Amino acid sequence: MRDTADFEETEAALRQRVEAAIRRSPARWVEVRLEETVGTSVVFRGARLDAAQGALDRGGFVRVLALGGGWGTASFNDVDQLERKLDEALACARAIPAEPVAIAEVAPVVHAVRPALARDFRGVSLADKVALLRELNAVMLAEDDAIRSTRAIYRDRVQTVRYADSAGAWIVEERPLLDLYLNAEAVRGDDVQTATEAVTVANRGLETLVDRHDMAREAARRARALLDAPSVQGGCYPVVLNPTLAGVFVHEAFGHLSESDFVYENEEARGAMRMGRRFGRPLLNIADSGVEEREGDLPGTHAYDDEGVPMRRTQLVQEGVLVGRLHSRETAAKLGEEPTGNARAQDYNHPPLVRMRNTFIEPGETSFEDMISDIELGVYACKSRGGQTCLGNFSFSAAHAFMIRDGKVAELVRDVILAGNLFETLENVTAVGRDFAWDNAGRCGKDGQSMPVGMGSPHVRIENVVVGGR
């Protein structure tokens, strides 16, 4: 363990060097991000240990604005390259014709954020992590003879980000992250069914992944049960989404439309996402947050984004009406609004983009029992197996579902695909549950970058949903 006094001296010297390099640059705006990521990963495929390894990665990213021009960027792996990379970024900014870029002003912050981990996984041996995952993998394999294969993944990392800019910000933030992914495959003849249970936890230690045997059993049991489940009969149904699938729906179908870089660059999106537009009934409320909505363990929770903007809660839809958008400093300036702390970058090889953090539908007042009580024939769709959106249209596959018959949850069904138009679907939300739940197991891809995100919702009832099946 390094001596605290030595570390503080090194930190102070690094800060001085970065600030001197920023002052030296003739660019009108300079940002510097230095990152160090340390982590481990363990993978089982079936009973075989497929990988167990540690990794350390260090690097930096600079972004500058030229006088009268646009952005220039550069990345590097050695801090000794900092001054040269700032010069290269400025040359790039000057070489590319662009309209002058404005960015919203944010008060510069000097702050260090290091979450306290009850059981810091950096101090746990790789052998102990392998043993933890081996035990969970064995639970899946032993649950039923139909389970022929499994895939189990454990990952941990601490990404330490140092951010500085021309305004005088100096932010040091540690971002711990844990991933656990358990997938079971059940086989009967030519029929193969899979089920997955997963969780991603931020800002917490290894104690959060202890005693996760129920996740392993659930994955195996559901995969086995799907072998006996019929495909849903295609048609138009009232559909109830469980909290996980409703969270995925609001993230994919609505959250991306709220990212203001997309809104600003797309004329059709600007028309569709105009402030004050009604999207649904007064019972519909949607928000995105990077602050501690639930003990700070959600994947999209940090103190600051990658432009030095403090995270905050942003209301997107209030009582059915669009009232907010997600911003970087640039998009906030373009649209005359406030930055929201949504500029996020995967790592030092990438510029920050406008990205969601933890996006959710707020709780309503309806119990699950009341939500389904008057449904003669409907579908209760659970979890997600992927999907796609294109502006206002979406298509999602539920991981599994149940028929609703005469107000009761009935038989398990599979191969459930939900499709429709976002704007019509939001108008058809007729009940929002009071049983809110977060889903931590999220990754979001955009422009070649993948970011951890959280999603949440209560149960949600939607009328007249097109359900594809057999």
C-alpha positions in Angstrom: 0.0 0.0 0.0 1.4 3.4 -0.9 2.1 6.0 1.8 -0.7 8.6 2.1 1.8 11.5 2.2 3.6 10.2 -0.9 0.2 9.8 -2.7 -0.8 13.4 -1.8 2.5 14.7 -3.0 2.1 12.8 -6.3 -1.4 14.1 -6.7 -0.4 17.6 -6.1 2.5 17.4 -8.6 0.2 15.8 -11.2 -2.4 18.6 -10.8 0.3 21.3 -11.1 1.6 19.7 -14.3 -1.9 19.4 -15.9 -2.8 23.0 -14.9 0.5 24.3 -16.3 -0.2 22.5 -19.6 -3.7 24.0 -19.8 -2.3 27.5 -19.2 0.3 27.0 -21.9 -2.2 26.0 -24.6 -3.5 28.9 -26.8 -6.8 27.1 -27.3 -9.8 29.1 -26.0 -11.0 26.0 -24.1 -9.2 23.0 -22.8 -10.3 19.8 -21.1 -8.0 17.1 -19.8 -9.1 13.6 -18.6 -6.6 11.2 -17.0 -7.8 7.7 -16.2 -6.5 4.6 -14.5 -8.6 1.5 -14.6 -7.8 -1.7 -12.6 -10.0 -4.7 -12.7 -10.4 -8.5 -12.9 -12.7 -10.8 -14.9 -13.6 -14.5 -14.5 -15.6 -16.5 -17.0 -17.0 -20.1 -16.8 -18.5 -21.9 -19.8 -20.2 -25.0 -18.6 -18.1 -26.5 -15.9 -14.9 -25.2 -17.5 -13.1 -22.1 -16.2 -12.6 -20.2 -19.5 -10.8 -17.1 -18.2 -9.4 -15.5 -15.0 -7.4 -12.4 -15.4 -6.5 -9.0 -14.1 -5.9 -5.8 -16.1 -4.5 -2.4 -15.6 -5.0 0.4 -18.1 -3.8 4.0 -18.0 -4.3 6.8 -20.4 -5.5 10.3 -21.1 -7.8 12.3 -23.3 -7.6 16.0 -24.3 -10.3 18.1 -26.0 -9.8 21.7 -27.1 -11.8 24.4 -28.8 -9.9 26.6 -31.3 -10.6 30.3 -31.7 -13.3 30.5 -34.3 -13.5 26.8 -34.8 -14.6 23.5 -33.4 -13.4 20.6 -31.3 -10.0 18.9 -31.6 -9.2 15.8 -29.6 -6.3 13.4 -28.9 -5.7 10.4 -26.6 -2.5 9.0 -25.1 -1.1 6.4 -22.7 1.8 8.4 -21.2 1.3 11.6 -19.2 4.6 12.8 -20.6 2.8 13.2 -23.9 0.3 15.6 -22.5 1.7 18.9 -23.8 2.3 17.4 -27.3 -1.2 16.0 -27.5 -2.7 19.3 -26.5 -0.8 20.9 -29.5 -2.0 18.1 -31.8 -5.6 18.5 -30.7 -5.4 22.2 -31.3 -4.0 21.6 -34.8 -7.0 19.3 -35.5 -9.5 21.9 -34.3 -8.0 24.5 -36.5 -7.8 22.2 -39.6 -11.5 21.3 -39.6 -13.9 24.1 -40.7 -16.7 24.4 -38.2 -19.1 26.8 -36.8 -17.8 28.2 -33.5 -18.9 26.0 -30.6 -20.4 27.5 -27.5 -20.5 25.6 -24.2 -22.6 26.3 -21.1 -20.7 27.8 -18.2 -20.4 25.6 -15.1 -18.8 26.7 -11.8 -15.4 24.9 -11.6 -15.2 22.3 -8.8 -12.2 21.1 -6.9 -13.2 17.8 -5.3 -12.0 14.3 -4.6 -14.6 11.5 -4.5 -13.6 8.0 -3.3 -16.5 5.7 -2.3 -15.9 3.6 0.8 -16.2 -0.1 0.0 -17.2 -2.4 2.8 -15.2 -5.2 1.2 -12.9 -3.7 -1.3 -12.6 -6.2 -4.2 -9.2 -4.8 -5.0 -7.9 -6.6 -1.9 -9.6 -9.9 -2.7 -7.5 -12.6 -4.4 -8.4 -13.8 -7.9 -8.7 -17.3 -6.5 -11.4 -16.2 -4.2 -13.3 -14.5 -7.0 -13.0 -17.7 -9.1 -14.4 -19.7 -6.1 -17.3 -17.3 -5.8 -18.3 -17.7 -9.4 -17.6 -21.4 -9.6 -20.1 -22.0 -6.8 -22.8 -20.0 -8.5 -22.1 -21.7 -11.8 -22.4 -25.1 -10.1 -25.8 -24.2 -8.7 -27.1 -23.7 -12.3 -25.6 -26.9 -13.6 -27.0 -28.9 -10.7 -30.5 -27.5 -10.8 -32.0 -29.7 -13.5 -30.8 -32.4 -15.9 -32.1 -30.3 -18.8 -29.4 -27.7 -18.1 -26.7 -28.7 -20.6 -24.6 -25.5 -20.6 -24.0 -22.4 -18.6 -22.1 -19.1 -19.0 -21.1 -17.3 -15.8 -19.2 -14.0 -15.8 -17.8 -11.9 -12.9 -16.2 -8.6 -13.6 -14.9 -5.8 -11.3 -13.1 -2.5 -11.9 -12.3 0.8 -10.4 -12.0 3.6 -12.9 -10.2 6.6 -11.4 -10.9 9.7 -13.4 -9.1 13.0 -13.0 -10.7 15.9 -14.8 -9.3 19.4 -15.3 -10.4 22.3 -17.5 -9.6 25.9 -18.5 -12.0 27.3 -15.8 -9.9 25.7 -13.0 -11.8 22.5 -12.2 -9.8 19.6 -10.7 -12.0 16.6 -9.9 -10.7 13.2 -8.9 -13.4 10.5 -8.8 -13.1 6.7 -8.2 -15.9 4.8 -9.9 -16.1 1.2 -8.6 -18.2 -1.2 -10.7 -19.2 -4.9 -10.2 -20.9 -7.2 -12.8 -22.4 -10.6 -12.3 -24.0 -12.4 -15.3 -25.5 -15.9 -15.0 -26.9 -17.6 -18.1 -28.4 -21.1 -18.2 -29.2 -23.2 -21.3 -31.8 -25.9 -21.3 -32.0 -28.5 -24.1 -34.6 -31.0 -25.2 -34.0 -32.5 -28.6 -33.7 -29.6 -31.0 -35.3 -27.1 -28.6 -32.9 -24.8 -26.8 -34.0 -22.3 -24.3 -31.9 -19.8 -22.3 -32.5 -17.6 -19.3 -30.3 -14.9 -17.8 -30.1 -13.3 -14.4 -27.6 -10.4 -14.1 -26.7 -7.5 -11.8 -24.4 -4.5 -12.1 -23.5 -2.6 -8.9 -21.7 0.7 -8.6 -19.9 2.2 -5.7 -20.1 -0.9 -3.5 -17.8 -3.7 -2.5 -17.8 -7.5 -3.0 -20.2 -8.0 -0.2 -23.0 -7.1 -2.6 -22.4 -10.3 -4.6 -22.3 -12.7 -1.7 -25.3 -15.1 -1.4 -26.6 -14.7 -4.9 -27.5 -18.4 -5.2 -31.2 -17.4 -5.9 -30.1 -15.7 -9.1 -28.4 -18.9 -10.3 -31.4 -21.1 -9.4 -33.9 -18.7 -11.1 -31.9 -18.7 -14.4 -31.8 -22.5 -14.5 -35.4 -23.0 -13.4 -36.7 -20.5 -16.0 -34.7 -22.0 -18.8 -36.0 -25.4 -18.0 -39.6 -24.1 -17.7 -39.4 -22.4 -21.1 -38.9 -25.9 -22.7 -42.6 -26.6 -21.8 -43.9 -23.2 -22.6 -45.9 -22.7 -25.9 -45.3 -19.7 -28.1 -47.7 -16.8 -27.6 -50.5 -16.5 -30.1 -49.8 -13.3 -32.1 -52.4 -10.6 -31.8 -53.3 -7.3 -30.2 -53.6 -7.4 -26.4 -53.6 -5.3 -23.3 -50.1 -5.9 -22.0 -48.6 -5.5 -18.5 -44.9 -4.9 -18.4 -43.0 -6.0 -15.3 -40.6 -3.4 -13.8 -37.6 -4.7 -15.6 -39.1 -4.7 -19.1 -40.9 -1.3 -18.5 -37.5 0.1 -17.5 -35.9 -1.2 -20.7 -38.8 0.2 -22.7 -38.5 3.7 -21.2 -34.8 3.7 -21.7 -34.7 2.5 -25.3 -37.9 4.0 -26.7 -38.0 7.3 -24.8 -34.6 7.9 -23.2 -32.6 8.0 -26.4 -35.0 10.5 -27.8 -34.3 12.7 -24.8 -30.6 12.9 -25.5 -30.1 16.4 -26.9 -27.3 15.7 -29.3 -29.8 13.5 -31.2 -32.5 16.1 -30.9 -30.3 19.0 -32.1 -28.9 17.1 -35.1 -32.2 15.6 -36.3 -34.9 17.9 -37.6 -37.6 15.2 -37.3 -36.6 14.6 -33.7 -36.7 18.3 -32.9 -40.3 18.4 -34.1 -41.3 15.2 -32.2 -39.5 16.2 -28.9 -40.7 19.8 -28.6 -41.0 21.0 -25.0 -44.6 21.1 -23.8 -45.8 18.2 -26.0 -48.1 15.8 -24.3 -46.9 12.2 -24.5 -49.4 10.5 -22.2 -51.9 10.7 -19.5 -51.3 12.7 -16.2 -50.3 9.4 -14.5 -47.1 9.2 -16.6 -43.9 10.7 -15.0 -40.4 9.9 -16.4 -37.0 11.1 -15.0 -33.2 10.4 -15.4 -30.8 10.7 -12.5 -27.2 10.4 -11.7 -27.5 11.1 -8.0 -28.2 8.6 -5.2 -31.7 7.5 -6.0 -31.1 4.3 -4.1 -28.0 4.3 -1.9 -25.8 5.2 -4.8 -25.3 1.7 -6.1 -27.0 2.2 -9.5 -24.7 1.8 -12.6 -25.3 5.3 -13.8 -24.5 7.0 -10.5 -21.5 9.2 -10.2 -20.7 12.5 -8.6 -19.7 14.2 -11.8 -20.0 13.6 -15.6 -17.0 13.7 -17.9 -17.3 17.4 -18.4 -17.0 18.2 -14.7 -20.7 18.9 -14.4 -22.3 17.7 -11.1 -24.8 14.9 -11.6 -28.4 15.7 -10.8 -31.9 14.5 -11.2 -33.6 15.6 -14.5 -37.4 15.5 -15.0 -38.2 14.5 -18.5 -42.0 14.0 -18.5 -44.2 15.5 -15.8 -47.9 14.4 -15.7 -47.7 13.3 -19.3 -46.0 16.4 -20.7 -42.4 16.8 -21.9 -40.6 19.2 -19.6 -36.9 18.3 -19.9 -34.0 16.9 -21.9 -30.6 15.4 -21.2 -27.6 17.7 -22.0 -23.9 18.1 -22.4 -22.5 21.5 -22.0 -22.5 22.0 -25.7 -26.1 20.9 -26.3 -27.3 23.0 -23.4 -25.7 26.1 -25.0 -27.2 25.2 -28.4 -30.7 24.9 -27.0 -30.5 27.6 -24.4 -31.0 25.2 -21.5 -29.0 24.1 -18.4 -26.4 21.3 -18.5 -27.7 18.2 -16.7 -24.6 16.1 -16.1 -25.2 13.7 -18.9 -21.9 13.9 -20.8 -20.3 10.5 -20.4 -17.4 8.7 -22.0 -16.6 5.0 -22.0 -12.9 5.7 -21.4 -10.0 7.8 -22.4 -10.2 6.7 -26.0 -13.5 8.4 -26.5 -15.0 11.9 -26.3 -18.0 12.4 -24.0 -21.5 12.0 -25.5 -24.9 12.8 -24.2 -25.8 9.6 -22.4 -28.5 8.4 -20.0 -27.6 7.5 -16.4 -30.5 5.9 -14.5 -33.7 6.4 -16.4 -37.1 5.5 -14.8 -40.8 5.7 -14.7 -41.9 7.1 -11.4 -44.3 5.0 -9.2 -48.1 5.4 -9.6 -51.0 4.4 -7.4 -52.3 1.1 -8.9 -51.7 -2.3 -7.3 -50.7 -5.2 -9.6 -53.9 -7.0 -8.7 -56.1 -4.1 -9.7 -54.0 -3.6 -12.9 -54.9 -7.0 -14.2 -58.3 -7.6 -12.6 -60.4 -6.6 -15.6 -58.3 -8.1 -18.3 -60.1 -11.1 -19.9 -57.2 -12.0 -22.2 -53.8 -10.3 -22.1 -50.1 -10.7 -21.8 -47.8 -10.2 -18.8 -44.4 -9.6 -20.3 -41.3 -9.9 -18.2 -37.6 -8.9 -18.6 -35.9 -8.3 -21.9 -34.1 -10.2 -24.5 -33.1 -7.3 -26.7 -34.9 -4.9 -29.1 -34.5 -2.0 -31.4 -35.9 1.5 -31.9 -36.0 3.9 -34.8 -37.2 7.3 -33.8 -40.8 6.7 -32.8 -41.0 2.9 -33.6 -39.8 0.1 -31.4 -39.7 -3.7 -31.2 -38.8 -5.6 -28.0 -38.5 -9.3 -27.2 -39.6 -10.3 -23.7 -37.4 -12.9 -22.0 -40.5 -14.7 -21.0 -44.2 -13.9 -20.4 -47.4 -15.2 -19.0 -50.9 -15.0 -20.4 -53.5 -13.1 -18.3 -56.9 -14.9 -18.3 -59.9 -13.6 -16.5 -57.9 -11.2 -14.3 -55.3 -13.8 -13.2 -51.8 -14.6 -14.3 -52.0 -17.9 -16.1 -49.6 -20.1 -18.2 -46.0 -19.3 -19.1 -45.5 -18.4 -22.8 -42.4 -17.6 -24.9 -41.3 -16.0 -28.2 -43.1 -12.7 -27.2 -42.2 -9.7 -29.3 -43.8 -6.3 -28.6 -43.9 -3.7 -31.4 -45.5 -0.3 -31.9 -45.1 3.4 -32.2 -43.7 5.1 -29.1 -46.0 8.1 -29.1 -49.1 6.0 -29.5 -47.9 3.5 -26.9 -47.2 6.2 -24.3 -50.7 7.5 -24.8 -52.1 4.0 -24.3 -50.5 3.7 -20.8 -53.6 3.4 -18.6 -52.1 2.3 -15.3 -48.8 2.8 -13.5 -48.1 0.6 -10.5 -47.0 1.6 -7.0 -44.4 -1.3 -6.8 -41.3 0.4 -8.1 -38.1 -1.6 -8.7 -34.7 -0.8 -10.2 -32.9 -3.0 -12.7 -29.2 -2.7 -12.3 -28.1 -4.9 -15.1 -27.8 -2.4 -17.9 -25.3 -1.5 -20.6 -26.1 1.1 -23.3 -24.4 1.4 -26.6 -24.1 4.5 -28.7 -21.7 5.6 -31.4 -19.3 2.8 -30.5 -19.3 3.4 -26.8 -20.8 1.2 -24.1 -21.8 2.7 -20.8 -23.3 1.2 -17.6 -26.8 2.5 -17.0 -29.7 1.8 -14.6 -33.3 1.5 -15.5 -36.4 1.4 -13.2 -40.2 1.3 -13.2 -43.2 -0.1 -11.5 -45.5 -2.4 -13.4 -47.1 -0.6 -16.3 -50.3 -1.4 -18.2 -50.6 -0.6 -21.9 -53.6 -1.0 -24.1 -53.7 -2.3 -27.7 -50.2 -3.6 -28.0 -49.2 -5.6 -31.1 -47.7 -8.9 -29.9 -45.9 -11.1 -32.3 -45.7 -14.8 -31.7 -46.7 -17.9 -33.6 
